[in-house]
Amino acid sequence: MSLRIVLLALMFLTSGCGSDNSSPQEPDAQTKSQTPPNVVMIVVDDLGWADVGYNQNTDLFETPNIDQLAKQSLRFDNAYAGAANCAPSRAVLMSGQYGPRHGIYTVSPSTRGDVQTRKLIPTKNKRGLNAEVVTLAESLKEAGYTTGHFGKWHLGADPDTQGFDKNVAGSGNGMTFHYYSPYKLPNIEDGPEGEYLTRRLTTEVIDWVTSIKDKPFFAYVPYYTVHTPFQADASVIQQYLDKGITDKKQATFAAMVEHMDNNVGRILDMLKAQNLADNTLVIFTSDNGGYKMSSFPSPLRAGKGSYYEGGLRVPLLFRWPNKIKPGIDSTPVINADFYPTLLSMSQKPKSGLVLDGVDLSPLLLKQAALQSRDLFWHFPVYLQAHNSKTDQGQDPLFRTRPGSAMRSGNWKLLHYFENNEYELYDLSADLGETNNLADKRPSILKDLSAKLDNWRTQIGAPIPSELNPQYSEEVNQQLIEKELFKRK
């Protein structure tokens, strides 16, 4: 008997010992009555919550296709990534599990930033999903879907070893350095010189779907864009400079968003032309928050790499014509929910899988309220500052110092391990997380910190406690003060 079969059997026998979400669950009666949909899941890299037209605070971004999709979709305004940067968030999505179960907390290594400013020895990070993890793609394949991957994998081995029948451009690479061909990426042939990667990936999606459209399909489209390096057509960049963006890099970012939107439109047009739109569930989201940029104001604090709202909150749309009623929903959801939701819609039981997300299909298909639950994040690692002036982190040296975070109702709790510090925010009154209420609301702090402790114990979350012998409190404080002085 193979190791994989033994592990699956053990998972089935022990699934009742996990979280409340880990017990086997059959699809409900209404879900069973639906024909399982095709699935197109578009995951944009580093697209912030406010970086799409329907969420922006300015008129700078041009995303007409995504804006139209939003009108046709159930739009979640309190949607979260499973982590604040690339690999760990994708690991949560593909495994349906929180970080402590798969051990991917950041983009390796976990020892980022000046060693003299790291008080603790952080938890060692895993670089990819273990082969024993049953991915979403593997489960959908078992349910009868043909599976295709188009873009960034970043979870270790090539995706065709973890459930995908077709793989274009997916590997352990976390980014491309060349948006224009030659791409110099594994698992994709270079196109004509000057071909744009986002367009090429979209063409690959369209060609593949067209060729297998008579079979149920799962098209996973994790674009490399809009991750750095910022590269776009000069004429489109000029368009944003003409609109008043004075920083050329930020104008280029806006142009990349427009390129991405154009290609989302091509996928939607293809589904319509191939008479697939009515039986295809389209999911549109981002893997984490975007970089905080001065040209694009956001009500959210911080950005990619931070466990404030700007690093975690993402756009999220679900469209299934005549099945999912368009509108806006404020329920807090997380990308760990995609796995159990798609299993339910594919009419495949969990079969003993330990999943930390919940099935959203009752909400999506029947507008039934979800049972109240808390969302959790764990980051026992360091991630250095990106731009200390705009990061809006706890301090200017790091976007993340080791800690955990949770959302419970409208409350957001952050716990930093170095000095056992807590931050508590009421998101209903303070979306920008500017007013720390930890000292003013002791009963709320006590309740939430107990919940967080209980979750960490149940899931086996590692909490670093070993002191770093190279740490210098004096150097740490001097560097913090130096960065703060620059802002004056």
C-alpha atoms as one frame of an Amber mdcrd trajectory, in Angstrom:
protein
   0.000   0.000   0.000   1.432   3.398  -0.974   2.256   6.082   1.589  -0.326
   8.376  -0.032  -3.135   5.798   0.418  -2.120   5.173   4.037  -2.143   8.894
   4.774  -5.549   9.369   3.146  -6.906   6.489   5.236  -5.498   8.018   8.422
  -6.983  11.399   7.496 -10.388   9.762   7.119 -10.147   7.998  10.504  -8.933
  11.094  12.341 -10.890  13.824  10.579 -13.270  14.218  13.508 -10.344  15.251
  15.724  -9.565  18.354  13.681 -11.357  21.670  13.477 -15.136  21.957  13.373
 -14.853  22.315   9.609 -13.018  19.013   9.098 -15.833  16.464   9.335 -17.090
  14.789   6.160 -19.909  16.698   4.561 -22.257  15.714   1.756 -23.567  18.400
  -0.615 -27.000  19.690   0.407 -30.138  18.862  -1.586 -30.127  22.042  -3.683
 -26.473  21.639  -4.593 -27.137  18.023  -5.625 -29.910  19.206  -7.918 -27.533
  21.494  -9.808 -25.474  20.282 -12.742 -21.862  20.667 -11.557 -20.463  23.794
 -13.198 -17.287  24.253 -15.119 -14.940  26.435 -13.075 -12.674  29.277 -14.167
 -10.704  30.632 -11.209  -8.701  33.793 -11.939  -6.173  34.724  -9.243  -4.268
  37.933  -9.943  -0.885  38.378  -8.263  -0.561  41.334  -5.850  -3.798  43.048
  -6.881  -4.974  45.166  -3.961  -8.562  45.405  -2.737  -8.786  48.982  -4.052
  -6.901  48.320  -7.311 -10.038  47.570  -9.343 -12.430  50.144 -10.708 -15.428
  49.181  -8.596 -13.436  49.564  -5.347 -11.068  52.431  -6.120 -11.148  55.819
  -4.417 -10.072  57.589  -7.641 -10.920  57.256 -11.323  -7.393  56.208 -12.262
  -7.796  52.462 -12.787  -9.397  51.302 -16.027 -11.034  47.893 -15.394 -14.290
  47.897 -17.408 -14.385  44.110 -17.843 -13.887  43.396 -14.152 -16.400  46.118
 -13.259 -18.966  44.502 -15.558 -18.172  41.092 -14.065 -18.760  42.574 -10.614
 -22.252  43.679 -11.667 -23.001  40.114 -12.769 -21.517  38.500  -9.657 -21.987
  38.085  -5.944 -19.314  40.447  -4.707 -17.721  39.909  -1.296 -16.578  43.116
   0.362 -14.996  41.329   3.324 -12.983  38.724   1.453  -9.556  37.686   2.664
  -6.482  35.946   1.345  -5.155  33.039   3.390  -1.903  34.948   3.917  -0.414
  38.339   3.130   2.012  37.238   0.423   2.217  34.872  -2.499   3.202  31.295
  -1.666   1.424  30.925   1.702  -1.835  32.333   0.354  -1.750  29.998  -2.654
  -0.993  27.100  -0.322  -4.124  27.891   1.721  -6.202  28.069  -1.475  -4.879
  24.817  -2.969  -4.914  22.797   0.263  -7.985  24.317   1.917  -5.881  24.446
   5.079  -4.478  27.172   7.306  -0.713  27.702   7.371   0.161  25.630  10.453
  -1.101  22.485   8.697   1.122  22.816   5.613   3.979  24.916   7.038   4.198
  27.532   4.275   4.226  30.914   6.023   6.136  33.155   3.640   8.340  33.157
   0.572  11.500  31.541   1.938  13.482  32.219   3.959  11.708  33.202   7.174
  14.774  35.137   8.354  14.197  38.299   6.344  15.529  41.702   7.387  18.573
  42.782   9.382  19.597  39.966  11.758  20.343  42.520  14.517  16.699  43.642
  14.483  15.138  40.166  14.796  14.569  39.372  18.466  13.419  35.781  17.895
  14.543  32.803  15.831  11.580  32.436  13.459   9.911  29.175  12.502  11.559
  27.531   9.512   9.485  27.902   6.378   8.565  25.161   3.898   9.082  26.008
   0.231   6.239  23.972  -1.237   3.277  21.715  -0.539   4.165  18.198   0.501
   3.197  15.567  -2.062   0.844  14.046   0.529  -1.376  17.135   0.491  -4.473
  16.417  -1.599  -4.867  19.581  -3.633  -8.083  21.155  -4.864  -7.087  20.151
  -8.387  -6.636  16.517  -7.358 -10.045  16.452  -5.709 -11.764  18.019  -8.719
  -9.969  15.604 -11.011 -11.340  12.717  -8.931 -14.773  14.314  -9.334 -14.471
  14.025 -13.112 -13.049  17.415 -14.060 -10.333  17.995 -16.637  -7.888  20.367
 -14.975  -5.677  23.078 -16.433  -3.141  25.451 -14.857  -2.077  28.661 -16.606
   0.433  30.896 -14.864   2.167  31.027 -11.504   2.268  27.924  -9.284   4.969
  28.755  -6.689   4.151  25.756  -4.486   7.114  23.502  -5.120   6.960  20.862
  -7.810   5.332  21.539 -11.151   1.521  21.573 -10.875   1.126  18.599 -13.208
   2.417  16.448 -10.329  -0.358  17.733  -8.046  -3.563  17.315  -9.971  -3.343
  19.268 -13.226  -3.721  17.620 -16.635  -2.418  20.715 -18.417   0.269  23.085
 -17.203   1.428  26.258 -18.903   4.179  28.310 -17.206   3.678  26.822 -13.747
   6.756  25.893 -11.685   8.448  26.798  -8.428   9.144  30.295  -9.790   7.505
  33.039  -7.771   7.670  35.669 -10.497   8.739  36.386 -14.030  11.480  38.846
 -14.853  10.230  39.175 -18.421   6.626  40.046 -19.256   7.646  40.313 -22.894
   8.861  37.259 -24.815  11.374  35.684 -24.507   9.972  34.873 -21.061  12.752
  32.581 -19.785  10.226  30.630 -17.714   9.894  26.848 -17.335   6.972  25.032
 -18.961   6.168  27.652 -21.591   7.637  28.093 -25.034   8.660  31.610 -25.928
   6.340  33.347 -28.339   7.154  35.962 -30.951   9.507  38.602 -29.612   7.507
  41.208 -27.741   4.505  38.986 -27.006   3.025  39.937 -23.595   2.853  37.145
 -21.009  -0.627  37.938 -19.690  -2.040  37.866 -23.201  -0.191  34.637 -24.019
  -1.500  32.873 -20.919  -5.013  33.989 -21.781  -4.654  32.624 -25.314  -3.531
  29.306 -23.806  -6.629  29.257 -21.562  -8.934  30.011 -24.498  -7.363  27.365
 -26.736  -7.485  24.723 -24.003 -11.078  25.390 -22.957 -12.188  25.368 -26.578
 -10.517  21.987 -27.102 -12.049  20.261 -24.053 -15.321  22.173 -23.675 -17.479
  19.044 -23.888 -15.986  17.812 -20.599 -16.361  19.389 -17.150 -13.282  21.561
 -16.657 -11.413  23.453 -13.969  -9.270  26.252 -15.413  -6.989  27.749 -12.776
  -5.607  31.059 -14.078  -3.078  32.487 -11.608  -1.655  35.342 -13.665   1.920
  36.445 -12.943   0.721  40.006 -13.329   0.538  42.460 -11.535   3.596  41.341
  -9.564   6.847  43.188 -10.138   8.724  43.923 -12.356   6.422  46.646 -13.624
   6.370  46.283 -17.417   3.634  47.377 -19.825   3.117  48.912 -23.254   4.542
  52.427 -23.510   1.363  53.851 -25.040  -0.762  52.569 -22.142   1.739  53.864
 -19.589   1.531  57.288 -21.232  -2.241  57.158 -20.920  -1.898  57.042 -17.124
   0.814  59.661 -17.023  -1.606  61.879 -18.946  -4.260  61.173 -16.296  -2.013
  62.734 -13.673   0.079  59.902 -12.204   3.511  61.469 -11.787   5.380  58.320
 -10.731   6.207  56.294 -13.873   6.431  52.988 -11.991   2.960  53.529 -10.584
   1.646  54.531 -14.015   3.135  51.283 -15.313   1.357  49.357 -12.567  -1.959
  50.907 -13.622  -1.190  49.931 -17.222  -0.538  46.346 -16.100  -3.911  46.321
 -14.342  -5.527  47.460 -17.598  -3.698  44.746 -19.586  -4.967  42.177 -17.081
  -8.518  43.511 -17.304  -8.438  43.255 -21.110  -7.499  39.607 -20.845 -10.129
  38.835 -18.249 -12.538  40.257 -20.822 -11.163  37.868 -23.450 -11.893  34.875
 -21.204 -15.424  36.081 -20.519 -16.016  36.696 -24.228 -14.783  33.181 -25.023
 -17.172  31.604 -22.520 -20.053  33.466 -24.140 -18.984  32.636 -27.680 -18.602
  28.945 -26.847 -22.031  28.842 -25.102 -20.288  27.981 -21.846 -21.129  31.041
 -19.741 -24.374  29.716 -18.244 -22.738  26.571 -16.879 -19.422  28.063 -15.804
 -18.655  29.402 -12.360 -16.187  32.277 -12.675 -14.214  33.222  -9.574 -12.090
  36.373  -9.637  -9.754  37.306  -6.783  -6.172  38.173  -5.781  -3.593  36.174
  -3.834  -2.970  38.999  -1.314  -3.079  42.745  -0.959  -1.098  45.023  -3.245
   1.808  47.312  -2.493   0.795  50.562  -0.855   1.259  53.290  -3.476   0.903
  57.040  -3.087  -0.939  57.422  -6.408  -3.737  55.079  -5.375  -5.233  55.982
  -1.981  -6.955  53.176  -0.082  -9.010  53.201   3.116  -7.102  50.100   4.221
  -3.928  50.161   6.257  -0.683  48.769   4.782  -0.269  46.354   1.886   1.342
  43.147   0.720   3.216  41.320   3.471   1.318  42.979   6.313  -1.428  41.422
   8.417  -3.333  44.673   8.564  -6.322  44.849   6.215  -4.360  46.173   3.253
  -2.239  43.033   3.154  -5.087  40.557   3.565  -8.316  41.954   2.142  -8.809
  41.186  -1.553 -11.437  41.603  -4.273 -13.627  38.506  -4.688 -16.346  37.831
  -7.259 -18.453  34.699  -7.902 -20.464  34.572 -11.139 -22.730  31.710 -12.200
 -25.576  33.083 -14.362 -29.081  32.188 -13.195 -27.653  30.287 -10.226 -25.866
  32.922  -8.129 -27.833  36.118  -7.609 -25.706  39.228  -8.247 -25.248  41.617
  -5.350 -22.918  42.628  -2.545 -22.320  40.462   0.524 -20.494  41.579   3.668
 -19.866  38.102   5.112 -16.185  37.640   6.021 -14.812  34.828   3.839 -11.336
  33.496   3.087  -9.755  31.671   0.174  -9.616  28.472   2.250 -13.374  28.381
   1.591 -12.914  27.772  -2.137 -11.950  24.114  -1.657 -15.022  22.890   0.274
 -17.285  25.116  -1.853 -16.083  23.621  -5.125 -16.231  20.103  -3.703 -19.861
  20.740  -2.806 -20.699  22.175  -6.208 -18.964  19.245  -7.906 -21.128  16.945
  -5.742 -18.053  15.280  -4.284 -18.010  14.598  -0.522 -14.992  15.611   1.528
 -14.081  11.944   2.077 -12.189  12.582   5.293 -10.166  15.566   4.095  -9.179
  18.005   6.819 -10.297  21.405   5.519 -10.297  24.678   7.437 -12.616  26.579
   5.102 -16.386  26.295   4.961 -18.780  25.511   2.121 -20.099  28.799   0.735
 -22.578  27.177  -1.656 -25.652  27.702   0.592 -24.835  31.425   0.650 -24.038
  31.529  -3.067 -27.011  29.505  -4.298 -29.711  30.192  -1.674 -28.586  33.453
  -0.034 -28.508  31.524   3.251 -26.491  33.201   5.995 -23.353  31.373   7.066
 -22.934  30.339  10.669 -20.760  32.905  12.448 -17.106  31.895  12.663 -13.686
  33.415  13.216 -10.913  33.717  10.631  -7.258  33.151  11.529  -3.759  33.880
  10.242  -0.428  32.746  11.651   2.936  34.213  10.655   5.816  33.040  12.905
   8.304  34.716  10.543   9.933  38.004   9.574   9.333  39.975   6.371  11.385
  43.121   5.872   9.955  46.498   4.897   9.217  47.229   1.258   8.945  51.016
   1.548   9.131  52.223   5.130   7.371  55.487   4.279   4.264  53.847   2.848
   4.218  50.326   4.376   2.252  51.420   7.481   3.554  48.419   9.404   3.832
  48.120  13.166   7.292  49.650  12.787   9.234  50.889   9.740  11.709  47.987
   9.608   9.270  45.157   8.884   5.985  44.538   7.159   5.642  41.495   9.413
   7.217  40.506  12.696   6.290  37.089  14.153   2.700  36.870  15.354  -0.878
  35.832  14.657  -4.071  37.597  13.673  -7.782  36.880  13.713 -11.085  38.427
  12.711 -14.127  37.827  14.912 -17.249  39.666  13.835 -16.153  43.262  13.331
 -13.158  42.859  15.619  -9.591  42.376  14.397  -6.891  41.159  16.789  -3.150
  41.058  16.135  -0.708  39.392  18.530   3.023  40.036  18.117   5.279  37.491
  19.804   8.509  39.458  20.355   7.132  41.520  23.247   3.738  39.810  23.701
   1.963  42.870  22.275  -1.684  43.007  21.203  -3.515  45.327  18.835  -7.311
  45.389  18.734  -9.390  47.200  16.108 -13.101  47.700  15.519 -13.309  47.427
  11.731 -16.881  48.711  11.657 -15.694  52.100  12.929 -11.988  52.020  12.049
 -11.363  50.319   8.716  -7.916  51.917   8.548  -6.832  50.275  11.837  -5.596
  53.524  13.355  -7.077  53.275  16.866  -5.683  50.395  18.938  -8.337  49.534
  21.536  -6.393  46.795  23.346  -6.119  48.871  26.547  -9.632  50.337  26.298
 -11.604  47.131  25.690 -10.040  44.584  28.083 -13.012  42.215  28.048 -12.972
  41.975  24.241  -9.192  41.525  24.298  -9.453  38.751  26.875 -12.149  36.914
  24.922 -10.433  37.122  21.547  -6.952  36.322  22.841  -8.384  33.193  24.481
  -9.989  32.191  21.179  -6.707  32.794  19.371  -4.766  30.753  21.939  -7.283
  27.921  21.656  -7.061  27.905  17.855  -3.266  27.841  17.915  -3.318  24.934
  20.351  -5.863  22.948  18.345  -4.086  23.391  15.024  -0.564  22.996  16.430
   0.681  26.416  15.416   4.386  26.880  16.245   5.176  29.940  18.341   8.832
  30.973  18.179  10.363  31.637  21.589  14.108  31.088  21.137  15.976  34.378
  21.394  18.260  35.423  18.563  21.787  35.877  20.015  22.632  38.414  17.304
  19.720  40.687  18.180  20.576  44.159  19.493  17.848  46.226  21.098  20.049
  49.292  20.676  20.555  48.720  16.944  16.889  47.888  16.457  15.777  51.122
  18.109  18.385  53.211  16.310  17.264  51.920  12.922  13.600  52.487  13.764
  14.335  56.077  14.806  16.435  56.625  11.678  13.544  55.558   9.424  11.048
  57.634  11.383  13.332  60.676  11.095  13.331  60.315   7.295   9.578  60.858
   7.297   9.804  64.296   8.901
